[in-house]
Amino acid sequence: MNDTILGELKLNFKDIEKEVKDKESEIRFITPAKGKYLI
């Protein structure tokens, strides 16, 4: 696998990771009582 493809995969993964974190913080914000159970 060449570096360009690998680099793009890493970028895509970072974007996905960021989206997941945003969603998690949204959920925590909406349900603060249940937030402590989210990992």
JODARA-V212733 format. One record per helix or strand of 3 or more residues. SS is the DSSP state (2 for helix, 1 for strand). FROM is the first residue (numbers start at 1). LEN is the number of residues. If there is no record, write none. Layout:
ss/from/len
SS/FROM/LEN
SS/FROM/LEN
This chain:
ss/from/len
2/3/28
2/32/4
